[in-house]
């Protein structure tokens, strides 16, 4: 198990680090979604997050849901729908 050390005054305190992959930092999210750290900070109003002791943290399943909610549906998937309104829109786009 990895350990983290932190100096408090004259004492050095050792904390065992737990590998919790569901909690992500700004840097982790930037790497995960392949965007810059500044992009994450600029879009905090759009990306679901929590502040923990002044630090910003993200819950990975929530970030995954946020990404999925903003996904664009491919036209091929729209064509497979049986709704005539959607089909007429797809036909108009493809014409």
Backbone as XML, in Angstrom:
<?xml version="1.0"?>
<chain id="A" units="angstrom">
  <residue number="1" name="UNK">
    <atom name="N" x="0.851" y="-1.187" z="0.000"/>
    <atom name="CA" x="0.000" y="0.000" z="0.000"/>
    <atom name="C" x="0.886" y="1.235" z="0.000"/>
  </residue>
  <residue number="2" name="UNK">
    <atom name="N" x="0.541" y="2.203" z="-0.828"/>
    <atom name="CA" x="1.296" y="3.451" z="-0.882"/>
    <atom name="C" x="1.045" y="4.262" z="0.383"/>
  </residue>
  <residue number="3" name="UNK">
    <atom name="N" x="2.012" y="5.108" z="0.693"/>
    <atom name="CA" x="1.862" y="5.962" z="1.858"/>
    <atom name="C" x="2.163" y="7.401" z="1.479"/>
  </residue>
  <residue number="4" name="UNK">
    <atom name="N" x="1.515" y="8.308" z="2.161"/>
    <atom name="CA" x="1.737" y="9.734" z="1.972"/>
    <atom name="C" x="2.263" y="10.281" z="3.290"/>
  </residue>
  <residue number="5" name="UNK">
    <atom name="N" x="3.311" y="11.078" z="3.226"/>
    <atom name="CA" x="3.831" y="11.693" z="4.444"/>
    <atom name="C" x="3.557" y="13.190" z="4.402"/>
  </residue>
  <residue number="6" name="UNK">
    <atom name="N" x="3.298" y="13.724" z="5.560"/>
    <atom name="CA" x="3.035" y="15.151" z="5.676"/>
    <atom name="C" x="3.683" y="15.631" z="6.968"/>
  </residue>
  <residue number="7" name="UNK">
    <atom name="N" x="4.397" y="16.752" z="6.884"/>
    <atom name="CA" x="5.059" y="17.299" z="8.054"/>
    <atom name="C" x="4.136" y="18.292" z="8.731"/>
  </residue>
  <residue number="8" name="UNK">
    <atom name="N" x="3.937" y="18.083" z="10.024"/>
    <atom name="CA" x="3.122" y="18.995" z="10.836"/>
    <atom name="C" x="3.988" y="19.468" z="11.993"/>
  </residue>
  <residue number="9" name="UNK">
    <atom name="N" x="4.494" y="20.681" z="11.828"/>
    <atom name="CA" x="5.412" y="21.187" z="12.845"/>
    <atom name="C" x="6.692" y="20.366" z="12.830"/>
  </residue>
  <residue number="10" name="UNK">
    <atom name="N" x="7.000" y="19.724" z="13.947"/>
    <atom name="CA" x="8.200" y="18.885" z="14.027"/>
    <atom name="C" x="7.910" y="17.427" z="13.718"/>
  </residue>
  <residue number="11" name="UNK">
    <atom name="N" x="6.646" y="17.073" z="13.653"/>
    <atom name="CA" x="6.269" y="15.682" z="13.464"/>
    <atom name="C" x="6.000" y="15.385" z="11.990"/>
  </residue>
  <residue number="12" name="UNK">
    <atom name="N" x="6.349" y="14.211" z="11.570"/>
    <atom name="CA" x="6.003" y="13.717" z="10.243"/>
    <atom name="C" x="4.926" y="12.668" z="10.419"/>
  </residue>
  <residue number="13" name="UNK">
    <atom name="N" x="3.786" y="12.892" z="9.811"/>
    <atom name="CA" x="2.649" y="11.989" z="9.925"/>
    <atom name="C" x="2.573" y="11.170" z="8.646"/>
  </residue>
  <residue number="14" name="UNK">
    <atom name="N" x="2.351" y="9.876" z="8.785"/>
    <atom name="CA" x="2.252" y="8.980" z="7.634"/>
    <atom name="C" x="0.791" y="8.578" z="7.470"/>
  </residue>
  <residue number="15" name="UNK">
    <atom name="N" x="0.255" y="8.800" z="6.269"/>
    <atom name="CA" x="-1.121" y="8.445" z="5.950"/>
    <atom name="C" x="-1.114" y="7.309" z="4.934"/>
  </residue>
  <residue number="16" name="UNK">
    <atom name="N" x="-1.828" y="6.217" z="5.185"/>
    <atom name="CA" x="-1.943" y="5.198" z="4.137"/>
    <atom name="C" x="-2.856" y="5.749" z="3.041"/>
  </residue>
  <residue number="17" name="UNK">
    <atom name="N" x="-2.447" y="5.620" z="1.798"/>
    <atom name="CA" x="-3.248" y="6.134" z="0.679"/>
    <atom name="C" x="-4.124" y="5.015" z="0.137"/>
  </residue>
  <residue number="18" name="UNK">
    <atom name="N" x="-5.385" y="5.287" z="0.049"/>
    <atom name="CA" x="-6.304" y="4.326" z="-0.522"/>
    <atom name="C" x="-6.477" y="4.635" z="-1.996"/>
  </residue>
  <residue number="19" name="UNK">
    <atom name="N" x="-6.560" y="3.608" z="-2.784"/>
    <atom name="CA" x="-6.753" y="3.768" z="-4.211"/>
    <atom name="C" x="-8.252" y="3.847" z="-4.485"/>
  </residue>
  <residue number="20" name="UNK">
    <atom name="N" x="-8.798" y="5.048" z="-4.468"/>
    <atom name="CA" x="-10.209" y="5.231" z="-4.778"/>
    <atom name="C" x="-10.296" y="5.877" z="-6.154"/>
  </residue>
  <residue number="21" name="UNK">
    <atom name="N" x="-10.626" y="5.093" z="-7.152"/>
    <atom name="CA" x="-10.642" y="5.594" z="-8.515"/>
    <atom name="C" x="-11.946" y="6.303" z="-8.860"/>
  </residue>
  <residue number="22" name="UNK">
    <atom name="N" x="-12.916" y="6.294" z="-7.946"/>
    <atom name="CA" x="-14.181" y="6.975" z="-8.214"/>
    <atom name="C" x="-14.104" y="8.459" z="-7.912"/>
  </residue>
  <residue number="23" name="UNK">
    <atom name="N" x="-13.152" y="8.886" z="-7.098"/>
    <atom name="CA" x="-13.002" y="10.295" z="-6.754"/>
    <atom name="C" x="-11.840" y="10.854" z="-7.562"/>
  </residue>
  <residue number="24" name="UNK">
    <atom name="N" x="-12.108" y="11.925" z="-8.302"/>
    <atom name="CA" x="-11.107" y="12.472" z="-9.210"/>
    <atom name="C" x="-10.852" y="13.943" z="-8.907"/>
  </residue>
  <residue number="25" name="UNK">
    <atom name="N" x="-9.626" y="14.378" z="-9.131"/>
    <atom name="CA" x="-9.260" y="15.785" z="-9.005"/>
    <atom name="C" x="-9.466" y="16.470" z="-10.347"/>
  </residue>
  <residue number="26" name="UNK">
    <atom name="N" x="-9.260" y="17.779" z="-10.375"/>
    <atom name="CA" x="-9.360" y="18.533" z="-11.629"/>
    <atom name="C" x="-8.373" y="17.964" z="-12.649"/>
  </residue>
  <residue number="27" name="UNK">
    <atom name="N" x="-7.173" y="17.680" z="-12.202"/>
    <atom name="CA" x="-6.150" y="17.130" z="-13.097"/>
    <atom name="C" x="-6.560" y="15.767" z="-13.631"/>
  </residue>
  <residue number="28" name="UNK">
    <atom name="N" x="-7.138" y="14.921" z="-12.750"/>
    <atom name="CA" x="-7.593" y="13.594" z="-13.176"/>
    <atom name="C" x="-8.666" y="13.698" z="-14.250"/>
  </residue>
  <residue number="29" name="UNK">
    <atom name="N" x="-9.625" y="14.602" z="-14.055"/>
    <atom name="CA" x="-10.712" y="14.763" z="-15.021"/>
    <atom name="C" x="-10.173" y="15.299" z="-16.345"/>
  </residue>
  <residue number="30" name="UNK">
    <atom name="N" x="-9.235" y="16.236" z="-16.280"/>
    <atom name="CA" x="-8.639" y="16.781" z="-17.500"/>
    <atom name="C" x="-7.976" y="15.670" z="-18.318"/>
  </residue>
  <residue number="31" name="UNK">
    <atom name="N" x="-7.246" y="14.809" z="-17.645"/>
    <atom name="CA" x="-6.604" y="13.689" z="-18.333"/>
    <atom name="C" x="-7.656" y="12.712" z="-18.845"/>
  </residue>
  <residue number="32" name="UNK">
    <atom name="N" x="-8.657" y="12.437" z="-18.033"/>
    <atom name="CA" x="-9.697" y="11.465" z="-18.377"/>
    <atom name="C" x="-10.471" y="11.872" z="-19.629"/>
  </residue>
  <residue number="33" name="UNK">
    <atom name="N" x="-10.845" y="13.150" z="-19.725"/>
    <atom name="CA" x="-11.629" y="13.584" z="-20.887"/>
    <atom name="C" x="-10.756" y="14.234" z="-21.961"/>
  </residue>
  <residue number="34" name="UNK">
    <atom name="N" x="-9.435" y="14.180" z="-21.744"/>
    <atom name="CA" x="-8.460" y="14.671" z="-22.722"/>
    <atom name="C" x="-8.674" y="16.147" z="-23.080"/>
  </residue>
  <residue number="35" name="UNK">
    <atom name="N" x="-8.819" y="16.953" z="-22.030"/>
    <atom name="CA" x="-8.946" y="18.398" z="-22.181"/>
    <atom name="C" x="-7.946" y="19.049" z="-21.230"/>
  </residue>
  <residue number="36" name="UNK">
    <atom name="N" x="-7.763" y="20.348" z="-21.382"/>
    <atom name="CA" x="-6.803" y="21.047" z="-20.523"/>
    <atom name="C" x="-7.401" y="21.307" z="-19.137"/>
  </residue>
  <residue number="37" name="UNK">
    <atom name="N" x="-6.511" y="21.530" z="-18.191"/>
    <atom name="CA" x="-6.948" y="21.854" z="-16.831"/>
    <atom name="C" x="-7.728" y="23.164" z="-16.834"/>
  </residue>
  <residue number="38" name="UNK">
    <atom name="N" x="-7.286" y="24.130" z="-17.643"/>
    <atom name="CA" x="-8.006" y="25.412" z="-17.698"/>
    <atom name="C" x="-9.413" y="25.222" z="-18.254"/>
  </residue>
  <residue number="39" name="UNK">
    <atom name="N" x="-9.598" y="24.287" z="-19.185"/>
    <atom name="CA" x="-10.940" y="23.991" z="-19.707"/>
    <atom name="C" x="-11.843" y="23.499" z="-18.575"/>
  </residue>
  <residue number="40" name="UNK">
    <atom name="N" x="-11.314" y="22.633" z="-17.721"/>
    <atom name="CA" x="-12.109" y="22.103" z="-16.608"/>
    <atom name="C" x="-12.528" y="23.244" z="-15.685"/>
  </residue>
  <residue number="41" name="UNK">
    <atom name="N" x="-11.578" y="24.110" z="-15.317"/>
    <atom name="CA" x="-11.912" y="25.233" z="-14.432"/>
    <atom name="C" x="-12.929" y="26.175" z="-15.079"/>
  </residue>
  <residue number="42" name="UNK">
    <atom name="N" x="-12.789" y="26.452" z="-16.371"/>
    <atom name="CA" x="-13.718" y="27.361" z="-17.061"/>
    <atom name="C" x="-15.111" y="26.778" z="-17.174"/>
  </residue>
  <residue number="43" name="UNK">
    <atom name="N" x="-15.221" y="25.458" z="-17.140"/>
    <atom name="CA" x="-16.514" y="24.808" z="-17.331"/>
    <atom name="C" x="-17.048" y="24.142" z="-16.069"/>
  </residue>
  <residue number="44" name="UNK">
    <atom name="N" x="-16.602" y="24.592" z="-14.916"/>
    <atom name="CA" x="-17.093" y="24.014" z="-13.663"/>
    <atom name="C" x="-18.596" y="24.195" z="-13.487"/>
  </residue>
  <residue number="45" name="UNK">
    <atom name="N" x="-19.148" y="25.217" z="-14.116"/>
    <atom name="CA" x="-20.593" y="25.414" z="-14.016"/>
    <atom name="C" x="-21.358" y="24.346" z="-14.796"/>
  </residue>
  <residue number="46" name="UNK">
    <atom name="N" x="-20.691" y="23.631" z="-15.703"/>
    <atom name="CA" x="-21.341" y="22.598" z="-16.506"/>
    <atom name="C" x="-21.014" y="21.188" z="-16.032"/>
  </residue>
  <residue number="47" name="UNK">
    <atom name="N" x="-19.856" y="21.008" z="-15.429"/>
    <atom name="CA" x="-19.400" y="19.685" z="-15.010"/>
    <atom name="C" x="-19.796" y="19.460" z="-13.550"/>
  </residue>
  <residue number="48" name="UNK">
    <atom name="N" x="-20.527" y="18.382" z="-13.258"/>
    <atom name="CA" x="-20.936" y="18.137" z="-11.869"/>
    <atom name="C" x="-19.720" y="17.860" z="-10.971"/>
  </residue>
  <residue number="49" name="UNK">
    <atom name="N" x="-19.669" y="18.555" z="-9.853"/>
    <atom name="CA" x="-18.545" y="18.415" z="-8.933"/>
    <atom name="C" x="-18.971" y="18.774" z="-7.520"/>
  </residue>
  <residue number="50" name="UNK">
    <atom name="N" x="-18.087" y="18.517" z="-6.574"/>
    <atom name="CA" x="-18.301" y="18.891" z="-5.169"/>
    <atom name="C" x="-17.050" y="19.589" z="-4.681"/>
  </residue>
  <residue number="51" name="UNK">
    <atom name="N" x="-17.220" y="20.455" z="-3.718"/>
    <atom name="CA" x="-16.081" y="21.084" z="-3.058"/>
    <atom name="C" x="-15.907" y="20.401" z="-1.709"/>
  </residue>
  <residue number="52" name="UNK">
    <atom name="N" x="-14.709" y="19.902" z="-1.477"/>
    <atom name="CA" x="-14.400" y="19.215" z="-0.231"/>
    <atom name="C" x="-13.241" y="19.960" z="0.412"/>
  </residue>
  <residue number="53" name="UNK">
    <atom name="N" x="-13.536" y="20.679" z="1.467"/>
    <atom name="CA" x="-12.497" y="21.434" z="2.149"/>
    <atom name="C" x="-11.779" y="22.422" z="1.252"/>
  </residue>
  <residue number="54" name="UNK">
    <atom name="N" x="-12.510" y="23.038" z="0.339"/>
    <atom name="CA" x="-11.908" y="24.001" z="-0.576"/>
    <atom name="C" x="-11.315" y="23.369" z="-1.826"/>
  </residue>
  <residue number="55" name="UNK">
    <atom name="N" x="-11.286" y="22.039" z="-1.882"/>
    <atom name="CA" x="-10.777" y="21.337" z="-3.048"/>
    <atom name="C" x="-11.940" y="20.875" z="-3.921"/>
  </residue>
  <residue number="56" name="UNK">
    <atom name="N" x="-11.723" y="20.853" z="-5.207"/>
    <atom name="CA" x="-12.754" y="20.414" z="-6.145"/>
    <atom name="C" x="-12.555" y="18.929" z="-6.410"/>
  </residue>
  <residue number="57" name="UNK">
    <atom name="N" x="-13.637" y="18.162" z="-6.267"/>
    <atom name="CA" x="-13.589" y="16.727" z="-6.512"/>
    <atom name="C" x="-14.743" y="16.320" z="-7.424"/>
  </residue>
  <residue number="58" name="UNK">
    <atom name="N" x="-14.495" y="15.300" z="-8.210"/>
    <atom name="CA" x="-15.478" y="14.783" z="-9.155"/>
    <atom name="C" x="-15.703" y="13.306" z="-8.869"/>
  </residue>
  <residue number="59" name="UNK">
    <atom name="N" x="-16.922" y="12.857" z="-9.031"/>
    <atom name="CA" x="-17.269" y="11.451" z="-8.883"/>
    <atom name="C" x="-17.284" y="10.853" z="-10.285"/>
  </residue>
  <residue number="60" name="UNK">
    <atom name="N" x="-16.415" y="9.881" z="-10.548"/>
    <atom name="CA" x="-16.222" y="9.363" z="-11.891"/>
    <atom name="C" x="-17.518" y="8.900" z="-12.559"/>
  </residue>
  <residue number="61" name="UNK">
    <atom name="N" x="-18.389" y="8.121" z="-11.898"/>
    <atom name="CA" x="-19.641" y="7.728" z="-12.555"/>
    <atom name="C" x="-20.516" y="8.937" z="-12.928"/>
  </residue>
  <residue number="62" name="UNK">
    <atom name="N" x="-20.459" y="10.003" z="-12.143"/>
    <atom name="CA" x="-21.225" y="11.206" z="-12.461"/>
    <atom name="C" x="-20.627" y="11.913" z="-13.669"/>
  </residue>
  <residue number="63" name="UNK">
    <atom name="N" x="-19.304" y="11.945" z="-13.759"/>
    <atom name="CA" x="-18.647" y="12.533" z="-14.934"/>
    <atom name="C" x="-18.984" y="11.720" z="-16.175"/>
  </residue>
  <residue number="64" name="UNK">
    <atom name="N" x="-19.007" y="10.388" z="-16.041"/>
    <atom name="CA" x="-19.380" y="9.519" z="-17.160"/>
    <atom name="C" x="-20.809" y="9.807" z="-17.618"/>
  </residue>
  <residue number="65" name="UNK">
    <atom name="N" x="-21.726" y="9.985" z="-16.663"/>
    <atom name="CA" x="-23.120" y="10.293" z="-17.004"/>
    <atom name="C" x="-23.225" y="11.659" z="-17.679"/>
  </residue>
  <residue number="66" name="UNK">
    <atom name="N" x="-22.450" y="12.626" z="-17.199"/>
    <atom name="CA" x="-22.432" y="13.966" z="-17.809"/>
    <atom name="C" x="-21.945" y="13.888" z="-19.245"/>
  </residue>
  <residue number="67" name="UNK">
    <atom name="N" x="-20.898" y="13.122" z="-19.472"/>
    <atom name="CA" x="-20.383" y="12.956" z="-20.836"/>
    <atom name="C" x="-21.417" y="12.284" z="-21.733"/>
  </residue>
  <residue number="68" name="UNK">
    <atom name="N" x="-22.072" y="11.257" z="-21.219"/>
    <atom name="CA" x="-23.072" y="10.536" z="-22.008"/>
    <atom name="C" x="-24.279" y="11.416" z="-22.333"/>
  </residue>
  <residue number="69" name="UNK">
    <atom name="N" x="-24.654" y="12.281" z="-21.391"/>
    <atom name="CA" x="-25.810" y="13.149" z="-21.612"/>
    <atom name="C" x="-25.545" y="14.170" z="-22.710"/>
  </residue>
  <residue number="70" name="UNK">
    <atom name="N" x="-24.282" y="14.534" z="-22.904"/>
    <atom name="CA" x="-23.944" y="15.512" z="-23.931"/>
    <atom name="C" x="-23.546" y="14.885" z="-25.241"/>
  </residue>
  <residue number="71" name="UNK">
    <atom name="N" x="-23.721" y="13.576" z="-25.355"/>
    <atom name="CA" x="-23.311" y="12.877" z="-26.566"/>
    <atom name="C" x="-24.239" y="13.194" z="-27.727"/>
  </residue>
  <residue number="72" name="UNK">
    <atom name="N" x="-23.675" y="13.174" z="-28.912"/>
    <atom name="CA" x="-24.437" y="13.386" z="-30.135"/>
    <atom name="C" x="-24.839" y="12.020" z="-30.667"/>
  </residue>
  <residue number="73" name="UNK">
    <atom name="N" x="-26.096" y="11.890" z="-31.075"/>
    <atom name="CA" x="-26.597" y="10.629" z="-31.597"/>
    <atom name="C" x="-26.252" y="10.542" z="-33.084"/>
  </residue>
  <residue number="74" name="UNK">
    <atom name="N" x="-25.581" y="9.482" z="-33.512"/>
    <atom name="CA" x="-25.265" y="9.342" z="-34.935"/>
    <atom name="C" x="-26.533" y="9.222" z="-35.783"/>
  </residue>
  <residue number="75" name="UNK">
    <atom name="N" x="-26.471" y="9.710" z="-37.009"/>
    <atom name="CA" x="-27.633" y="9.670" z="-37.907"/>
    <atom name="C" x="-28.086" y="8.243" z="-38.129"/>
  </residue>
  <residue number="76" name="UNK">
    <atom name="N" x="-27.165" y="7.304" z="-38.198"/>
    <atom name="CA" x="-27.542" y="5.901" z="-38.396"/>
    <atom name="C" x="-28.462" y="5.416" z="-37.283"/>
  </residue>
  <residue number="77" name="UNK">
    <atom name="N" x="-28.217" y="5.885" z="-36.050"/>
    <atom name="CA" x="-29.090" y="5.500" z="-34.944"/>
    <atom name="C" x="-30.464" y="6.144" z="-35.086"/>
  </residue>
  <residue number="78" name="UNK">
    <atom name="N" x="-30.508" y="7.372" z="-35.602"/>
    <atom name="CA" x="-31.785" y="8.031" z="-35.797"/>
    <atom name="C" x="-32.614" y="7.319" z="-36.871"/>
  </residue>
  <residue number="79" name="UNK">
    <atom name="N" x="-31.941" y="6.828" z="-37.880"/>
    <atom name="CA" x="-32.653" y="6.128" z="-38.957"/>
    <atom name="C" x="-33.322" y="4.860" z="-38.457"/>
  </residue>
  <residue number="80" name="UNK">
    <atom name="N" x="-32.766" y="4.256" z="-37.430"/>
    <atom name="CA" x="-33.329" y="3.005" z="-36.937"/>
    <atom name="C" x="-34.612" y="3.235" z="-36.130"/>
  </residue>
  <residue number="81" name="UNK">
    <atom name="N" x="-34.885" y="4.464" z="-35.763"/>
    <atom name="CA" x="-36.103" y="4.768" z="-35.024"/>
    <atom name="C" x="-37.304" y="4.714" z="-35.963"/>
  </residue>
  <residue number="82" name="UNK">
    <atom name="N" x="-38.435" y="4.345" z="-35.407"/>
    <atom name="CA" x="-39.636" y="4.219" z="-36.232"/>
    <atom name="C" x="-40.513" y="5.464" z="-36.192"/>
  </residue>
  <residue number="83" name="UNK">
    <atom name="N" x="-40.082" y="6.484" z="-35.501"/>
    <atom name="CA" x="-40.865" y="7.712" z="-35.400"/>
    <atom name="C" x="-40.820" y="8.458" z="-36.728"/>
  </residue>
  <residue number="84" name="UNK">
    <atom name="N" x="-41.968" y="8.681" z="-37.384"/>
    <atom name="CA" x="-41.974" y="9.338" z="-38.696"/>
    <atom name="C" x="-41.459" y="10.780" z="-38.654"/>
  </residue>
  <residue number="85" name="UNK">
    <atom name="N" x="-41.653" y="11.489" z="-37.532"/>
    <atom name="CA" x="-41.153" y="12.859" z="-37.433"/>
    <atom name="C" x="-39.625" y="12.870" z="-37.483"/>
  </residue>
  <residue number="86" name="UNK">
    <atom name="N" x="-39.032" y="11.952" z="-36.758"/>
    <atom name="CA" x="-37.573" y="11.870" z="-36.761"/>
    <atom name="C" x="-37.087" y="11.457" z="-38.137"/>
  </residue>
  <residue number="87" name="UNK">
    <atom name="N" x="-37.761" y="10.480" z="-38.730"/>
    <atom name="CA" x="-37.346" y="10.005" z="-40.048"/>
    <atom name="C" x="-37.419" y="11.119" z="-41.086"/>
  </residue>
  <residue number="88" name="UNK">
    <atom name="N" x="-38.446" y="11.968" z="-41.022"/>
    <atom name="CA" x="-38.560" y="13.064" z="-41.988"/>
    <atom name="C" x="-37.447" y="14.093" z="-41.775"/>
  </residue>
  <residue number="89" name="UNK">
    <atom name="N" x="-37.069" y="14.322" z="-40.534"/>
    <atom name="CA" x="-35.965" y="15.245" z="-40.252"/>
    <atom name="C" x="-34.635" y="14.691" z="-40.761"/>
  </residue>
  <residue number="90" name="UNK">
    <atom name="N" x="-34.428" y="13.397" z="-40.541"/>
    <atom name="CA" x="-33.202" y="12.756" z="-41.013"/>
    <atom name="C" x="-33.144" y="12.802" z="-42.543"/>
  </residue>
  <residue number="91" name="UNK">
    <atom name="N" x="-34.271" y="12.530" z="-43.188"/>
    <atom name="CA" x="-34.328" y="12.591" z="-44.649"/>
    <atom name="C" x="-34.028" y="13.999" z="-45.165"/>
  </residue>
  <residue number="92" name="UNK">
    <atom name="N" x="-34.528" y="15.011" z="-44.452"/>
    <atom name="CA" x="-34.282" y="16.398" z="-44.861"/>
    <atom name="C" x="-32.803" y="16.745" z="-44.713"/>
  </residue>
  <residue number="93" name="UNK">
    <atom name="N" x="-32.162" y="16.253" z="-43.660"/>
    <atom name="CA" x="-30.747" y="16.513" z="-43.460"/>
    <atom name="C" x="-29.917" y="15.823" z="-44.522"/>
  </residue>
  <residue number="94" name="UNK">
    <atom name="N" x="-30.278" y="14.612" z="-44.834"/>
    <atom name="CA" x="-29.501" y="13.815" z="-45.780"/>
    <atom name="C" x="-29.738" y="14.217" z="-47.235"/>
  </residue>
  <residue number="95" name="UNK">
    <atom name="N" x="-30.796" y="14.980" z="-47.509"/>
    <atom name="CA" x="-31.110" y="15.364" z="-48.899"/>
    <atom name="C" x="-30.147" y="16.404" z="-49.450"/>
  </residue>
</chain>
